[in-house]
Amino acid sequence: MSKKKKKTELTEKDTKRYLKRFWTCILGVLLVGVVFIASVRYGLFGTLPTFQDLEDPKSNLASEVLTEDNKVLGSYYVHNRSNVKYKELSPSLVQALIATEDKRFKNHSGIDYSRTITVIFHTLMGNKQGGSTITQQLALNLFSEGRARGFVKRVIQKFQEWITAVRLERNYTKEEIITMYFNTVDFGAYNTFGIKSGARTYFNTTPDKLTPEQAALLVGMLKGPGIYSPVRYPENALRRRNTVLNNMVKEKFISPEDAAEYKARPLGISLNIARYSGGKAPYFRAVLKSHIKKEFERLAITKPDGTPYDLDRDGLKIYTPINYKMQEYAEEAQKEWMTEMQQRFDRQWSNADAFAGKNANLLLSGMRRSDRYRWLKEAGLTEEEIREKFDEKVDMSVFTWQGERDTSMSPMDSIRYNKMMLRNAIMSMDPLTGHVKAWVGGTSFEHYKYDQVKSGARQVGSTAKPFTYAAAIDNGYSPCFMVPNHRQTYRGGWSPRGTVQGGDPISLKNALKYSQNFATAYLINEVGTGTVASLTEKMGITSNIPNYPSISLGAYEATVYDMVGAYSAFVNAGTWIEPIMILRIEDKKGSLIYSSEPKVVKALNSETAYIMVNMLEEVVNSGTAGRLRWRYNLEHPVGGKTGTTNDNSDAWFIGITPNLVTGVWTGAEDRGVSFYNMADGQGATAALPVFAKFMQKVYADESLKISKDKFPLPEGGLTRELDCSKYTPFLGTEEPAESDVDDRLGF
């Protein structure tokens, strides 16, 4: 056999052997690949999400607080994320995403194999490209702890993404995948997650209203939220936006002419950074959050798995009766009047020290209550060393009615500054339903977080007087019944201070109209302190009401929340309804988990309630609240009561209309710091104008449909005379006998 023939035979044998080895290797690689993929699928390299996880991804969803007209007041969140439905997405958003991230999105089943092969080829050539489909990116967004950095871990993670992407495609429609994707994207800055938060943060709008160029900017940011930030790097963001618009042209979603127009437009950023204290009604939202937690605990409301709801993570929808416009008007009214009051207050104390004499310890007590004091104390500093630290200047931001001001002052001067800032609180509610319509718990939640509507009780002064008169009317007295109006000393040696309006005696109607202390003290002595205290509690005042005659003049503390609820009973035919802060709460799937069940108490008979309304109207028509008519031109039926406490420490006004009751309080943080003249410190000056400005705005807004009609008469009419010219008064000053009941009734 020739050498040539032998060499050929060896080559054929080698070829067969090599082919056998080759296919063995190929089959081995395939087998290893199958085993590897199966291992990934069944969790050997980390647990994959279950179908239930896909149905209900455990992302941190913000819970939204909504007004009665479905506007967002604010959110509770760890991540500022809120979900949307597909129909709430602008078509431009979907087009921009598909054109930029996944052109064949509608044709593949989770993995774009041709694109994957192309990406591998480009990567080997040193031209690194992204090859993930939208579905793969969704898998990474939903179920990974970020992109793995190590090569081996990233390879494993990529297979996990592929498997999860295929499962997503099998179980969800393309629209659902797009929606889930937009609900899970991260916009990097300002704790902004999901397209709803992105649209609100950067354009102060909703996803369905995004224009093509706005949609292109937000989609463009997803490639790198930091480098393409329209705030930090507007040039980069503009180039990236225009690239996305070009992609939309290539995919024929928009025409070249339209794209040119969109690219010529500026970025148009309207930054709306979500902060807990941002938005409307931050005090209300803070109190509401605590209230919801207590209600859930009281009623044992939990998630289906038995764990408690987390308002910061579980994406609840909290529907409240707050009216967005009324809330705006209340905040505007407060700012308008309190800006002027603060200027008056500052002028009053410009040549005097509010912290001299009896107030000398207020600054030290404020220092010891501060976080800075606690930190220094925990660091081991002595009292003297801490005092020195509080006298060293530091940079800080302080509240002013013109906006925050950066300044440099010592912490002790900061305490002085803040204690000299007047505070104010407003609450308005519908007396017929109990629905709270507006809630302004303070002047700046950013700086003064203590809520003065429901959390802070202050002495109520003369706003307590109607409870004494209501107790008398409810026990048979006529509003025209005459009582003595001069100083007397009562059991226990109590003798109230006051001034006399007109002669002695005076009718109950006029005594309330002019807020007469002597007549009111006489009246509570007649009807009994226990009767007044009991009625006050029935009308919703939850603070301690001592069984002393001084309660007739408001010598106790109550909240704006309680006082507004109590006055609402006058308007609501004597029926007290606990103010309602929540209408209902739904989980993230829209299932109802809570609805309000208000407490209702019949505190007064209907005729008594109407008579009290009539008497409170007289306070406005020609009494201590008369400036509502002659200065603020409120011509519609309105009643109310002013209140001023000792040393002008607390100024109050509670105003009533047929379907809105509003309470206003004004004062400083410490009762020792106050106006030293009655002209500025009384309720008619420091509180009433906020109500007046609020109602002017409310009445001017026809869309609110606030009643301008008269207060309705009780069913069955009246049995007592309200026109005192037709009443034969009781002129004596001694206590009327039981047989004198006809005199009290006015027959």
C-alpha positions in Angstrom: 0.0 0.0 0.0 1.4 3.4 -0.9 2.2 6.0 1.7 -0.3 8.4 0.0 -3.2 5.9 0.3 -2.3 5.2 4.0 -2.3 8.9 4.7 -5.8 9.2 3.1 -7.2 6.4 5.2 -5.8 7.9 8.4 -7.4 11.2 7.5 -10.8 9.6 7.0 -10.6 7.9 10.4 -9.5 11.0 12.0 -12.3 12.9 10.5 -14.9 10.5 11.8 -13.3 10.6 15.2 -13.2 14.4 15.2 -16.8 14.6 14.0 -17.8 12.2 16.8 -16.0 14.4 19.4 -17.4 17.5 17.9 -21.0 16.3 18.1 -20.3 14.9 21.6 -19.1 18.3 22.7 -22.1 20.0 21.1 -24.5 17.6 22.7 -22.6 18.0 25.9 -22.8 21.7 25.8 -26.5 21.5 24.9 -27.1 19.1 27.8 -25.2 21.3 30.2 -27.1 24.3 28.9 -30.4 22.5 29.4 -29.4 21.4 32.9 -28.1 24.9 33.6 -31.4 26.5 32.4 -33.4 24.0 34.3 -31.3 24.7 37.4 -32.0 28.4 37.0 -35.7 27.8 36.4 -36.1 25.7 39.5 -34.1 28.2 41.7 -30.8 26.5 42.2 -29.1 29.9 41.6 -31.7 31.9 43.4 -35.4 31.8 43.8 -37.4 33.0 40.8 -40.7 34.8 41.3 -43.8 32.7 41.6 -46.9 33.3 39.4 -48.4 35.0 42.5 -45.4 37.3 42.7 -45.9 38.2 39.0 -49.6 39.0 39.8 -48.8 41.0 42.8 -45.2 42.4 42.7 -43.9 43.5 46.1 -42.7 46.9 45.1 -43.1 49.9 47.5 -46.2 51.7 46.4 -47.1 55.1 47.7 -50.5 55.5 49.3 -52.4 58.5 47.9 -54.6 60.9 49.8 -57.4 62.0 47.5 -59.9 64.9 47.8 -63.7 64.5 47.2 -63.1 65.6 43.6 -60.3 62.9 43.2 -57.4 65.3 43.2 -54.2 64.2 45.0 -53.5 66.0 48.2 -50.3 64.1 48.8 -48.8 60.7 49.4 -47.3 58.5 52.1 -44.3 56.6 50.8 -40.9 55.1 51.1 -40.5 55.3 47.4 -42.6 57.9 45.6 -44.3 55.4 43.4 -48.0 55.3 42.2 -49.4 52.9 39.7 -51.3 53.7 36.5 -53.5 51.7 34.1 -52.7 51.4 30.4 -55.6 53.8 29.5 -53.9 56.4 31.6 -50.7 56.4 29.5 -50.3 58.9 26.7 -49.9 57.1 23.3 -46.7 59.1 22.9 -45.3 57.4 25.9 -45.8 53.9 24.5 -44.6 54.9 21.1 -41.4 56.5 22.5 -40.6 53.5 24.6 -41.1 50.9 21.8 -39.2 53.1 19.3 -36.2 53.5 21.6 -36.1 50.3 23.7 -37.7 47.5 21.7 -38.8 48.0 18.1 -40.0 44.4 17.7 -41.8 44.4 21.1 -45.2 43.4 19.6 -43.7 40.5 17.6 -41.4 38.6 20.1 -42.3 36.4 23.0 -40.1 38.0 25.6 -36.7 37.4 24.0 -35.7 39.0 20.7 -33.3 36.3 19.4 -32.1 38.1 16.3 -31.3 41.1 18.4 -29.6 39.0 21.0 -27.3 37.4 18.4 -26.6 40.8 16.9 -25.7 42.2 20.4 -23.3 39.2 21.1 -21.6 39.8 17.7 -21.2 43.5 18.4 -19.9 42.9 21.9 -17.2 40.5 20.6 -16.2 43.2 18.2 -15.8 45.6 21.1 -19.0 47.6 20.3 -21.0 47.0 23.5 -24.8 47.4 23.1 -27.9 46.7 25.1 -30.0 43.8 24.0 -32.7 43.5 26.6 -36.3 43.6 25.5 -38.9 45.7 27.4 -40.1 42.5 28.9 -36.6 41.5 30.1 -36.1 45.0 31.6 -39.4 44.6 33.4 -38.2 41.3 34.8 -35.1 43.1 36.1 -37.0 46.0 37.5 -39.6 43.9 39.3 -37.6 41.0 40.7 -33.9 41.8 40.9 -31.9 43.7 43.5 -30.4 45.8 40.8 -28.1 44.7 38.0 -25.4 42.3 39.1 -21.9 43.5 38.8 -19.8 40.3 38.7 -19.5 38.6 35.3 -20.7 35.2 36.5 -23.5 36.6 38.6 -24.6 38.8 35.6 -24.7 35.7 33.3 -26.9 33.8 35.8 -29.0 36.9 36.2 -29.4 37.2 32.4 -30.8 33.7 32.2 -33.2 34.5 35.1 -34.4 37.5 33.2 -35.0 35.4 30.0 -37.0 32.8 31.9 -39.0 35.4 33.8 -39.6 37.4 30.5 -41.0 34.3 28.8 -43.3 33.6 31.7 -44.4 37.3 31.7 -45.2 37.0 28.0 -47.2 33.8 28.5 -49.3 35.3 31.3 -49.8 38.9 30.4 -50.9 40.9 27.4 -48.5 43.3 25.7 -50.5 46.2 27.2 -50.2 44.8 30.7 -46.4 44.4 30.3 -46.0 48.0 29.0 -48.1 49.2 32.0 -46.1 47.2 34.5 -42.9 48.5 33.0 -43.9 52.1 33.3 -45.0 51.5 36.9 -41.6 50.2 37.9 -39.1 52.5 36.2 -36.7 54.6 38.3 -36.2 58.2 37.4 -33.2 58.5 39.8 -33.6 61.8 41.5 -36.2 63.1 44.0 -37.2 59.6 45.1 -39.3 59.3 41.9 -40.4 55.8 40.8 -43.0 55.0 38.1 -44.2 57.1 35.3 -47.0 58.7 37.4 -44.5 60.2 39.8 -42.1 61.0 36.9 -44.8 63.0 35.1 -45.8 64.8 38.3 -42.2 65.6 39.3 -40.8 66.9 36.0 -43.9 68.3 34.3 -46.5 68.6 37.2 -49.0 66.7 35.1 -50.4 63.2 34.7 -49.1 60.5 32.2 -52.2 60.7 30.0 -51.5 64.4 29.3 -47.8 64.1 28.4 -47.0 65.7 25.0 -44.7 63.8 22.6 -41.6 65.8 23.5 -42.4 65.4 27.2 -42.8 61.6 26.7 -39.6 61.5 24.7 -37.7 63.2 27.5 -39.0 60.9 30.2 -38.3 57.8 28.1 -34.9 59.1 27.2 -34.0 59.5 30.9 -34.5 55.7 31.5 -31.1 55.0 29.8 -29.4 57.0 32.6 -31.5 59.1 35.0 -28.4 60.8 36.3 -26.5 61.7 33.1 -29.8 62.6 31.3 -31.3 64.6 34.2 -33.1 67.7 32.7 -32.3 69.5 36.0 -28.6 68.8 36.4 -27.6 68.2 32.7 -30.2 70.0 30.5 -28.0 69.8 27.4 -27.7 66.0 27.7 -31.4 65.7 28.3 -32.2 67.8 25.3 -29.9 65.7 23.0 -31.4 62.5 24.4 -34.9 63.7 24.0 -34.3 64.6 20.4 -32.7 61.1 19.8 -35.9 59.5 21.1 -38.0 61.7 18.8 -35.8 60.6 15.8 -36.4 57.0 16.8 -40.2 57.7 16.7 -39.8 59.1 13.2 -37.9 56.0 12.1 -40.7 53.8 13.4 -43.3 56.1 11.7 -45.0 57.0 14.9 -44.6 60.7 14.1 -43.8 62.6 11.0 -40.4 64.4 10.4 -42.2 67.7 10.3 -43.8 67.1 13.7 -40.5 65.9 15.1 -38.8 69.1 14.0 -41.5 71.1 15.7 -41.1 69.1 19.0 -37.3 69.3 18.9 -37.5 73.1 18.6 -39.4 73.3 21.9 -37.6 73.9 25.2 -37.5 71.2 27.8 -40.3 72.9 29.6 -39.5 71.5 33.0 -42.0 72.4 35.8 -40.3 70.8 38.7 -42.7 69.6 41.4 -40.6 67.7 44.0 -42.7 65.5 46.1 -42.1 66.1 49.8 -44.3 64.9 52.7 -44.8 68.5 53.7 -45.4 69.5 50.1 -48.8 69.7 48.4 -52.0 70.7 50.1 -53.1 70.0 53.7 -49.8 68.6 55.1 -51.1 68.9 58.7 -54.3 67.1 57.7 -52.3 64.3 56.1 -50.1 63.9 59.1 -53.1 63.6 61.5 -54.9 61.4 59.0 -52.0 58.9 58.9 -52.1 58.5 62.6 -55.9 58.3 62.6 -55.9 55.5 60.0 -53.4 53.4 61.9 -55.5 53.7 65.0 -58.7 52.8 63.1 -57.0 49.8 61.5 -55.9 48.6 64.9 -59.3 49.2 66.5 -61.1 47.3 63.7 -58.4 44.7 63.2 -58.1 45.5 59.5 -55.2 43.6 58.0 -54.0 42.3 54.6 -55.3 38.9 53.4 -52.1 37.3 54.8 -52.9 38.7 58.2 -50.1 41.3 58.3 -50.9 44.9 59.0 -51.2 47.4 56.2 -48.2 49.8 55.7 -49.3 53.1 54.4 -45.9 53.9 53.1 -45.6 50.7 51.0 -49.0 49.2 50.2 -50.4 51.6 47.6 -53.7 52.4 49.3 -56.2 54.9 48.0 -57.5 57.1 50.8 -60.5 59.1 49.8 -61.2 62.1 52.0 -64.1 64.7 52.0 -61.5 67.5 51.7 -62.5 69.9 48.8 -59.3 70.9 46.9 -60.5 74.4 46.1 -61.7 75.1 49.7 -58.4 73.8 51.0 -56.6 76.3 48.6 -58.9 79.1 49.7 -58.3 78.4 53.4 -54.5 78.3 52.9 -54.6 81.6 50.9 -56.9 83.3 53.4 -54.5 82.4 56.2 -51.5 83.7 54.4 -53.2 86.9 53.4 -54.3 87.9 56.9 -51.5 86.4 59.0 -48.9 88.3 56.9 -50.5 91.5 58.1 -51.0 90.3 61.7 -47.3 89.3 61.9 -46.2 92.7 60.9 -48.5 94.3 63.5 -47.1 91.9 66.1 -43.5 92.6 65.2 -44.1 96.4 65.4 -45.7 96.0 68.8 -42.7 94.3 70.2 -40.0 96.2 68.3 -39.1 98.3 71.4 -39.9 95.8 74.1 -38.7 92.3 75.2 -41.4 89.7 75.1 -39.2 87.4 77.2 -38.6 89.7 80.2 -40.2 89.2 83.6 -42.6 86.3 83.8 -41.6 85.1 80.4 -37.9 84.9 81.2 -37.9 81.1 81.4 -39.7 80.5 78.0 -36.4 80.6 76.1 -34.7 78.2 78.4 -37.6 75.8 78.4 -37.6 76.0 74.6 -33.9 75.2 74.5 -34.4 72.1 76.7 -37.2 70.8 74.5 -35.1 71.0 71.3 -33.4 68.1 69.5 -30.1 70.0 69.6 -30.2 70.2 73.4 -30.9 66.4 73.6 -28.0 65.7 71.2 -25.5 67.8 73.1 -26.7 66.3 76.4 -26.2 62.8 75.1 -22.7 63.8 73.9 -21.9 64.5 77.6 -21.8 68.3 77.6 -22.6 70.2 80.8 -25.4 72.6 81.0 -23.0 75.6 80.8 -21.3 74.1 77.7 -24.7 73.5 76.1 -25.7 77.1 76.8 -22.5 78.3 75.1 -23.2 76.2 72.1 -26.7 77.7 71.9 -25.1 81.2 71.7 -22.9 80.3 68.7 -24.1 81.4 65.3 -24.9 78.7 62.7 -26.4 78.8 59.2 -30.1 77.9 59.1 -33.3 78.4 57.2 -36.2 80.2 58.9 -39.9 80.7 58.1 -41.2 84.0 56.9 -44.5 84.8 55.2 -42.6 85.8 52.1 -40.9 82.3 51.9 -38.0 80.5 53.6 -35.0 82.7 54.3 -31.5 81.5 54.7 -29.7 83.3 57.5 -27.1 83.0 60.2 -28.2 83.2 63.9 -27.6 81.4 67.2 -29.9 78.5 68.1 -31.1 80.7 71.1 -32.0 83.5 68.8 -33.7 81.0 66.6 -35.9 79.9 69.5 -36.7 83.6 70.2 -37.5 84.1 66.5 -39.9 81.2 66.3 -41.6 81.9 69.5 -42.4 85.3 68.2 -44.0 83.9 65.1 -47.8 83.9 65.3 -49.6 80.6 64.6 -53.0 80.0 63.1 -55.3 77.1 62.4 -58.5 76.7 60.3 -61.0 73.9 59.9 -64.2 73.9 57.8 -66.8 71.2 57.6 -70.2 70.5 56.3 -72.5 70.4 59.4 -75.1 68.3 57.7 -72.7 65.4 56.8 -69.8 65.9 59.1 -67.5 66.0 56.1 -64.3 68.0 56.7 -63.8 70.3 53.7 -60.6 72.2 54.7 -57.9 71.8 57.3 -55.0 74.1 57.9 -53.2 73.0 61.1 -50.5 75.6 61.2 -48.6 78.2 59.3 -45.7 76.0 58.0 -45.5 72.3 58.3 -41.9 72.4 57.2 -41.0 74.4 60.3 -43.8 73.9 62.8 -45.1 70.4 62.6 -47.5 70.6 65.6 -51.1 70.5 64.4 -53.3 73.1 66.0 -56.6 71.8 64.6 -56.9 68.4 66.3 -53.7 67.9 68.3 -53.4 71.3 70.0 -56.0 72.5 72.5 -56.1 76.1 73.6 -58.4 78.1 75.9 -61.6 78.9 74.1 -62.7 82.1 75.7 -66.1 83.5 74.7 -66.6 80.9 72.0 -67.8 78.7 74.8 -70.7 81.0 75.7 -73.2 79.6 73.3 -73.1 76.3 75.2 -74.4 78.1 78.3 -77.1 79.9 76.3 -78.1 76.6 74.5 -78.5 74.9 77.9 -80.8 77.7 79.0 -82.8 77.7 75.8 -83.1 73.9 75.9 -84.5 74.2 79.4 -87.3 76.6 78.5 -85.7 80.0 78.4 -86.6 82.5 75.7 -83.9 84.3 73.8 -85.7 87.5 74.9 -85.7 86.6 78.6 -84.1 89.4 80.6 -81.2 88.7 83.1 -79.2 91.1 85.3 -75.9 92.3 83.7 -73.7 93.5 86.5 -70.8 92.1 88.5 -71.8 89.6 91.2 -69.9 87.2 93.4 -71.1 83.6 93.2 -70.6 80.5 95.3 -67.0 79.8 95.9 -66.1 83.5 95.7 -66.0 83.6 91.9 -66.6 87.1 90.5 -65.9 87.5 86.7 -64.4 90.5 85.1 -66.1 92.3 82.2 -67.7 95.4 80.9 -71.4 96.3 80.6 -73.1 96.9 77.2 -76.2 99.0 77.7 -78.3 99.1 80.8 -79.2 96.4 83.3 -80.9 94.0 82.7 -80.3 92.5 79.2 -81.9 89.9 77.0 -80.2 86.6 76.4 -80.0 87.5 72.7 -78.2 90.8 73.4 -76.0 89.3 76.1 -74.6 86.8 73.6 -74.6 89.4 70.8 -72.3 91.7 72.8 -70.5 88.8 74.6 -71.5 89.9 78.1 -69.6 88.2 80.9 -71.8 89.3 83.8 -75.0 88.1 82.2 -73.5 84.8 81.1 -72.2 84.2 84.6 -75.6 84.8 86.0 -77.2 82.4 83.5 -74.9 79.5 84.3 -75.7 80.0 87.9 -79.4 79.7 87.0 -79.2 76.6 84.8 -76.4 74.9 86.7 -72.8 74.2 85.8 -73.5 70.5 85.6 -76.2 71.1 82.9 -73.8 73.2 80.8 -70.8 70.8 81.2 -73.0 67.9 80.2 -74.3 69.6 77.1 -70.8 70.8 76.2 -69.6 67.1 76.3 -72.7 65.9 74.3 -71.8 68.5 71.6 -68.4 66.8 71.1 -66.0 68.7 73.3 -63.6 65.9 74.4 -61.3 67.9 76.7 -61.9 68.1 80.4 -64.8 70.4 81.3 -64.6 71.2 85.0 -67.8 71.6 87.0 -67.1 75.3 87.7 -69.2 78.4 86.7 -66.1 79.8 84.9 -66.7 77.3 82.0 -69.4 79.7 80.9 -66.7 82.1 79.9 -64.5 79.5 78.3 -62.0 78.8 81.2 -61.0 75.5 79.6 -59.1 74.2 76.6 -60.5 72.7 73.4 -59.4 72.0 69.9 -60.6 73.7 66.7 -61.7 70.3 65.6 -64.0 69.9 68.6 -65.3 73.4 68.5 -66.2 73.3 64.8 -68.0 70.0 65.4 -69.9 71.4 68.3 -71.1 74.5 66.5 -72.2 72.3 63.6 -74.8 70.8 65.9 -76.5 74.2 66.0 -76.8 74.2 62.2 -77.7 70.5 62.0 -81.0 70.8 63.9 -79.3 69.9 67.2 -77.6 66.7 65.9 -73.9 66.4 66.5 -71.9 64.4 63.9 -68.3 63.6 64.6 -66.2 65.4 62.0 -65.3 62.9 59.2 -61.8 62.8 57.9 -62.1 59.6 55.7 -64.8 58.5 53.3 -63.3 55.2 52.3 -60.0 53.4 51.8 -59.2 51.0 48.9 -56.2 48.6 48.5 -54.0 48.8 45.4 -56.4 46.5 43.5 -59.3 48.8 44.2 -61.0 46.6 46.8 -62.8 48.4 49.7 -61.1 47.8 53.0 -62.5 50.6 55.1 -65.5 53.0 55.1 -66.4 55.7 57.7 -69.1 55.1 60.2 -69.7 58.5 61.9 -70.8 58.9 65.5 -74.1 60.7 65.8 -75.6 62.3 68.9 -78.9 64.3 69.3 -77.5 67.0 71.6 -80.3 69.6 71.4 -83.9 69.7 70.3 -84.4 71.2 66.8 -86.1 74.4 68.0 -83.3 75.1 70.5 -80.7 74.6 67.7 -82.5 77.0 65.4 -82.9 79.7 68.2 -79.1 79.4 68.8 -78.5 79.9 65.0 -80.7 83.0 65.1 -78.8 84.4 68.1 -75.5 83.7 66.4 -76.7 85.5 63.3 -77.4 88.6 65.6 -73.7 88.4 66.7 -72.8 89.0 63.0 -75.6 91.4 62.1 -75.0 93.9 64.9 -72.7 92.4 67.5 -69.0 91.6 68.2 -68.7 90.1 64.7 -70.3 93.0 62.9 -67.3 93.7 60.8 -68.2 90.7 58.7 -71.0 92.9 57.3 -69.5 96.4 57.2 -65.9 95.6 56.4 -65.9 92.4 54.5 -69.3 92.7 52.9 -70.6 89.2 53.6 -74.2 89.8 52.8 -75.5 86.2 52.9 -76.9 84.5 56.0 -74.0 83.9 58.4 -73.6 83.6 62.2 -70.7 83.2 64.5 -69.0 84.0 67.7 -65.8 85.7 68.6 -63.5 84.6 71.4 -60.6 86.3 73.3 -58.8 84.8 76.3 -57.0 86.6 79.1 -54.0 88.8 78.0 -55.1 88.3 74.4 -53.3 84.9 74.3 -55.9 83.2 72.1 -58.1 84.7 69.4 -61.0 82.7 68.1 -63.8 82.9 65.6 -66.3 80.2 64.8 -68.5 81.0 61.8 -71.7 79.2 60.6 -73.5 79.2 57.3 -76.3 76.8 56.2 -73.9 74.2 54.9 -70.4 75.2 56.1 -69.1 75.7 59.6 -65.5 77.1 60.0 -63.3 77.6 63.0 -60.2 79.9 63.2 -57.7 80.2 66.0 -54.7 82.6 66.3 -52.0 82.8 68.9 -48.3 82.3 69.6 -46.6 79.1 70.6 -46.6 80.1 74.3 -49.6 81.8 75.9 -47.3 84.2 77.6 -46.4 85.7 74.3 -49.3 87.8 73.0 -50.6 91.2 71.9 -50.7 93.6 74.8 -53.5 95.6 73.3 -57.1 94.3 72.8 -57.5 96.1 69.4 -55.1 93.7 67.7 -55.3 90.7 69.9 -59.1 90.1 70.1 -60.8 87.4 68.1 -62.6 89.9 65.9 -59.2 91.2 64.7 -56.8 88.3 64.9 -59.1 85.4 63.8 -62.3 86.6 62.2 -60.7 88.2 59.1 -59.3 84.7 58.1 -62.8 83.4 58.1 -64.0 86.4 56.2 -61.4 86.1 53.5 -62.0 82.3 53.2 -65.8 82.8 52.8 -65.3 85.6 50.3 -63.4 83.2 48.1 -65.8 80.3 48.7 -68.9 82.4 47.8 -67.2 83.8 44.7 -66.6 80.3 43.4 -70.0 79.2 42.0 -68.7 75.7 41.3 -68.7 75.0 45.0 -72.5 75.6 45.3 -72.3 76.9 48.8 -75.7 77.9 50.0 -76.6 81.5 50.1 -80.1 80.8 51.4 -81.5 81.4 54.9 -81.0 78.9 57.6 -84.0 76.5 57.4 -86.7 76.5 60.1 -87.1 73.4 62.2 -89.9 71.0 61.2 -93.1 72.0 62.9 -92.1 75.6 63.2 -91.3 77.6 66.4 -93.1 77.7 69.7 -91.1 80.6 71.1 -91.0 84.2 70.0 -87.7 85.5 68.4 -88.9 89.1 68.0 -88.2 90.6 71.4 -90.4 93.6 70.6 -93.4 91.2 71.0 -92.1 89.7 74.2 -93.0 90.9 77.7 -89.7 90.8 79.6 -89.1 89.6 83.1 -87.7 92.7 84.8 -86.7 91.3 88.2 -83.2 90.3 89.2 -84.2 87.5 91.5 -84.3 83.9 90.4 -87.6 83.2 88.7 -89.9 80.7 90.3 -91.1 77.5 88.6 -94.4 79.3 88.0 -92.6 81.9 86.0 -91.9 79.5 83.1 -94.4 81.4 80.9 -92.2 84.5 81.2 -89.2 82.5 80.1 -91.0 81.1 77.1 -92.3 84.5 76.1 -96.0 83.7 76.1 
